[in-house]
Amino acid sequence: MDYESVYFLGAGGIGMSALVRYFLLHGKHVAGYDLTETGLTRELVAEGAELHYRDDVEMIPDFCRDRDKTLVVVTPAIPQEHGELRYFKSNGFRMMKRSEVLGLIVNRHQPLCVAGTHGKTTTSTLLAHILTSSGVGCNAFLGGISLNYDSNLLVDKDSQLYVVEADEFDRSFLHLRPRMTVVTAMDADHLDIYNDYETYVAGFRDYVSLIADGGVLIKKHGLPLTAPQGVKTYTYGVDEGDFHADNIRAEAGELYFDFVSPDVAIRDIRLGVPLYVNIENSVAAIAMALLNGAAPGAVRKAVGTFRGVRRRFDFWVKGADHVLVSDYAHHPVEIRRSIESVRFLFPGRKLTGVFQPHLYTRTRDFYKEFASSLSLLDEVVLLDIYPAREKPIEGVTSKLIFDNIAPGVCKRMCRKDELLGLLKNEDLDVVMLIGAGNIDTLAPELSKMMS
């Protein structure tokens, strides 16, 4: 791209911030707006971006006011009435969605994409770690902050491989042209965009049709997806598929398994993040890494040194008496798998979950499913809905979930600012903070209480 400057509307989003870092590393002048200052936006400022947190055209720097030299990147979360958005539109600037820009960058190379309703962030981050630490090398645009690299962007100028999280929200993944892709799941989500499940599935079929000739589809066993002619298809799973796990066992708080494929077996792999759900994610990441030249011994070592992704099973306390884990799970299936994974690792212990629903539309569409998943807990505390980009919907509150939680489960509701006081004198054992909003900001104080 021959622009000298790039301006971001919504610079602090996890996908947008990776592009901020990419353009900074490529010598562009970068500025932008975000609604809220966060730890991530402060990191971007320290790396050279000029960011502000008020919708004010006067705060747009001079180097971003030349429409012939400035590209404007916009997240769908920015409302149409936003003043800075209107300024760039009315003055004829080139404006692109994040997904369009990402496609322009990676499609010139060899994209290794990970799509699916859930699991894609952990799977893509693990894949990038395996390729990097094994010496194969890769670039990566990740949907979370890798704890191994403290970033959501990896750069290897000697590699043509680009690991990309392929997001189905707003049909973003249709801007990608994968050489290889994993598809982890197709459970209904984003029905505010797709309207119904059939259209949602059709979106994934459209995405798979974009795989390059001679490429590879690695799909979760049982998914109703057919690759185009000239594309090799593999299946994977925990206990079934061309790639799968065997001899799964827990030993002293660690998880081990054997990886099995048509061509090679890798014995005694230790999970760096020892949760059952990560076995399936690891099988997918290992499969793609092997297909791109990673050696089996290097794969085993890399999986063991993987530290995970910030907010994905992020352990704040892990002791004999107390455990606190923060997890980004925000879909009913993700939450169920998350709870089951913690149960597997800490059998017989009292499990308390604090859940902050994410989005009014998602709560409206899946409140019964949320209640069913949360009913696997011993205790549930429900916070108010985190709205993100949405405005309230009449009658849609956390109480919809609360009223459908199974009898026998201890359940309470409170505001986010009331939670620490509520739990202060509780007999806590294993606690999960669950949700994609700002619930994770409670982890530091809660961990002090539990330590």
N, C-alpha and C positions, 0 to 999 in steps of 0.2 A: 504494500500500500504506500502510495507516494505522498500521503498527508504528512505535514510537519507536526500537527497537533491533534490530540484526541480528547474529546470532552465526554464524560460519562454522566448520564442521568440515572442515578442509582448505583454509584460507584462501590458501595459497601457490601453489595450482595456477593455471595460466595462465588458464583460464576463470573460476575462482572469484575470482581477484584483480581481474578486470575488474568483477565485480559488487561487490566490496569498494569499489573506486573509485567506482562509480556511486552506491552508497548514501551514501558519505562526501560526495560532491558534492551530494546531495539532503538533507543535514542530519541524517542518521540517526547514532545512536551505534553504532559498529561495533567488534566484538571477535571473537576467534577463536583457534583452535588450528591448528598445523601441525606435522608431524613434525620438520622441519628448518628452521633459519634460513637464509635465502638473501639474495642481493642484492635480489630482488624483495620478499621479506617486509620487509626493512629499509626499502625505499621506501614500502611500505604503512604502516608504523609512522610514518615521517616525515610521511605525509599525514594521519595522525590515527587509524589503527586501533590497537587494543590487542590485541597478539598474544602468545602464549606457545607453548612448544615441548615441553611435558610434559603427558601425559594426567593432569590433576589437576583435579577438580571444584572444589577450593578456589580455583583461579586464574580461575574464571569471574567476571567483575566483577559487582557488585551490579546495575548497570543492565541486565544480561541475565538476571536471575533472576525477572522478572515475566512469566509465561507469556502474559498478555493483551496485553503491550506488546512482546514479543520474537518475532521470526521466526528460526528456525534453518535454515540452508542447509547441506546435506550433500553431499559428494562420494561417489560409489560406492566410492572407494578406502578409506574409513574402515571398519575391521572392525566387525562387530556386537558384539564383546565390548568395544569401546572404552568406557572409564568415563564420559566426558562424554556420549557418545551415549546410553548407558543412563540417565544422569541426566535428559536432556531428554525421552526417551521415557517414563520412569516418572512424570514430573511433568506430562505432558499438554501439552507445548509443540507449537505448529504447526511441523512439519518438512517441508521441501520439498527436492527435488533441484535442483541448479544449473540444469538444463535447464528445469525447470518454472518457476522464477523468471524465467529469461531469456524464456521464452515469454510470461509475463504482462506483462513490460515492453514487448517489441517488437511483439506482435501487435495492440496498440491503435493502431499507427502503420502504416508502410509498409515491411515487412521486405524487404530485398534480400539473399538468402541465397546462400551458396556451399557446396555439398556435394560429397563425393567422397572416394575412398580417399586421394588425395594431390593436392597442388596447391592445396588450399582456403585455407590460411593465406596464402600469397603472393598468390593471386588476390584474396581478400577485402581484404587490406591494400592492394594496389595500387588496387583499386576505390575504397576509402575515400580514398586519396590523390588519385586523379583527381577525385573529386567535391568534395573539400575545396579543392584548389588551383585547380580550374576555376571556383570560385564557386558551384557548384550547392549544395554543403553537404551534410553528413550527420552522423549519429551512427554509432558503430561499436563493436561488441563483437568483438575480434579474438582469434585463437588463437595470437598471438605478439606480441612487442614490436616495434612499428614503429620503425625507426631514424630515420624522418623526424620522428616525434612523441614518441619515447622513452616510449611507453605502449601499452597494449593496449585503451584506451578513448578514443574521440573523442566529444566532446559539442558539438552545435550546436543550441541551444534554438530556433532559427528554422526548423529542418528537421524534416520528418516522415519522412525517409528513415533507415532503420536498417540498416546493413551488418552482417551476422551470419555468422560461420562456423558452418555447420550440421553438427554432429558426429554420425556414425552410431554411435559407441560407446554402448553401453547404450541404443540406440534414442533417443538424446537429441533428434535432429532431428524426431521425431514430435510434439514440443511446439510446433513453429513453424508458422505459417500464412503462407507467403511470398506477397508480391505478385509478385516475380520471383525465380527461382533459376537459378544455374548448377549443373550436375552435371559434374564433371571426369573421374571415373573410377569404375569399380565392380570393381576387382580384389579378390579374396578377402582379407578381413582380419577380425579380431575374431571368429574362429570359436569362441572360448570363450563368446561371447554368442549367436551366431547358429547354431552347431552345424554348418552346411554352407553351401556357396556359394549354393544355391538360396534358402535362407531369407535370406541376406545380400542378394541381389538383390531379393527380395520386400520387404525393408525399404526399399530405395530407391523401389520402386514405390508403397509406402504413403506415403512422404514426398512424392513428386511429386503424388499424389492430393490433397494438402492445399493446393496452389497456389490462390490466390483466383480466383474467376471474373473474367475479363478480364485475368488475369495473364499471365506469360511464363515459359516454360521454355527455357533455353539449354543444350543438352546437347552433350557431346563427340560428334563425328561417329561413328556406329556403335553408340552405347549403346542397348540394347533397352528404351527407356522411352517410354511414351505418355502425353501430358498429358491431363487430363480435358477434357471438352467446355467450350468457352468460354475455353480457355487457348491462347495463340499459342506455337508451337514453332519454335525456330531451332536450327541445328547450328553447331558451330565446330570448328576444328582448325588445325594448322600449315599444311597444304597442301590442305585440303578442308573443305567446309561452307559455310553461308551467310556466316559470318564466318571469314576465314582470312588467312594471311600470304603475301606474295609478295616476290620480290627480296631474299631473305635473304642477308646478306653480313657478313663479318668484316673490319674495317679497323683496324689498329694496336691490337689488343686490345679493340676495341669491336664491338658487334653492332648492325646496322641491318636494318630490314625495312619493307615497305609493308603497311598494313592495308587489307583489301578486304572490302566488304560490299555487299548489294544496292543500297544507297542512297548510299554515300559511300566514298571511298578517302582514306586519310591516308598520304602519302608520307614516306619518309625518317625513320621513327621510330627514335630511338636508345634502346637499352635501358639504363636506369640501372644495373641489375645484369646485366652482359653474359654471360648463360649461356643456352645454346640452349633449355633446358627452359622458360625464362621467356618465350619467344616465345609458346608455347601459352597460358600463364597470362595474358599480356598481351592476347592476342586476346579471351579470355573477359571480362576486366575492361573492356576498351575497349568491347566490344559492349554490356555492361550500362550503362556510363557514358553512351554515346551515347543509349540508349533512355530515359535519365533526364535528358536535356537538356544534357549536356556538349558544348561546341563542339569541332570537330575540332582547331583550332589549340591550344586549351588542353589537349586530350588529348595531343597530341604533346609539348608541353612537360612535362606531368606525368609521363609515362612516362620521360622523360629525367632527371627530377630524383628519381625513386624510388630510395631507398637500400636498400630491402629490409627484411627481418625478422631480428631477432636470432636467430642459430643457423641461419638458412636461407641457405646459401652466404655465410657470414660470412667475408670475407677478413681474416686476421690479418697475413699477409705477402703482398705481391704485387710481386715484383721480377723483374729479368732472370735472377737466379741461383736464387732460391727463391720458392716459393709455398706458403702454408698456408691452407687453407679448412676451416671447420667447418660441417658440414651435419647437420640434424636427421633426415635420411632414415632410416627404420626399417622400411620394407617393401621386399621384393625389387625391385619395379618402380620404386619411388622411387630405390633405390640404383643400379639400372642407368641410369636417366635422369640421375642426378647424375653418375656416372662419365663417361657419354657427353658430357655438357655440358662437363665439365672437359677431356676429350680434344679436343673441338671448339675450345675456347679456347686450349689449349696443346698443339698437335699435335707429335708426335715427342719429347716429354719423358717422363722416367721418372716413373711415377705410383705412389705408395705410399699405400695406404689402411689406416687403423686403424679397425676396426669393433667397436663394443660392442653386441651383440645386446640387444634390448629385449623383455623378457617371456619366460618359459619356454614358455608356450603358443604364442606366435608362432614361436619357434625350433623347437619340436616340429612345428608344422604346415608350416613353410616352409624347413627347413634346406637342402634340395636347391636350392630357388630362390635362397636367399641365396648359396649357394656358386657357382651359375651367374653371378649378377650380379657377385660379388666376383672372379670369374675374369677379368673385363675389366681388372683392375689388373695392374701389373707385380709389385708386392709387396703382400702382405696381412699385417697383424698383427691377430690376433683377441684381444680381451679377454674376460673372464668376462661372463656374462649379467647385465644390470641387471634386478633382479626387479620393481621398482616395487611394485605392489599385490599381487604373487603370491608364493606359497610355492614352494620348489623342487619339481621333478618328477623322480622317479628316472630316471636315464639320459639326462636332457636337459641337455647342456652345450654349450659352444662347439665342442667337438671334433666334434660331428655336422656342423657346417658345415666345419670344418677338413678332415675326411676326404674331403669331396666337392668340394673346390676342384680345378680342372683341373690336370693335370700341366704342368709348365713354369712355373707361377706360384710365385715365392718366397713361402713362407708360414711364419709363426711364431705361437706363442701365448704370452701373458704376462698377468700381473695388471696392473691399471690402475696400481698404484704402482710397477711395474717398467718402465713404458714409456719414460720419459725417459732412464733409464740405458741401456736397450736401443738407443735411437736416437742417443745422445749422440755416438758416433763414426762414425755412418753418413754415407754420401755422399747426402744427401737433395736432391731436386729439387722435385717437386710433391707435397705431402702433403695428404691428406684425412682429417679426423676425422669419422667417420660414426656416427650413433646418436642416440637420443632420451633416453638416460639422463644421466649426469653426465660423459660423456667431454669435454664442452666445457670443463670446468675445467682440462684439460691445456693448452689453447690458449695462455694467457699465457706459461707457462714454455717451451713448445715454440717459440713465436714468437721468444723471446729467443735460443734456441739457433740458430735459422735466420736471424736478422737479421744 
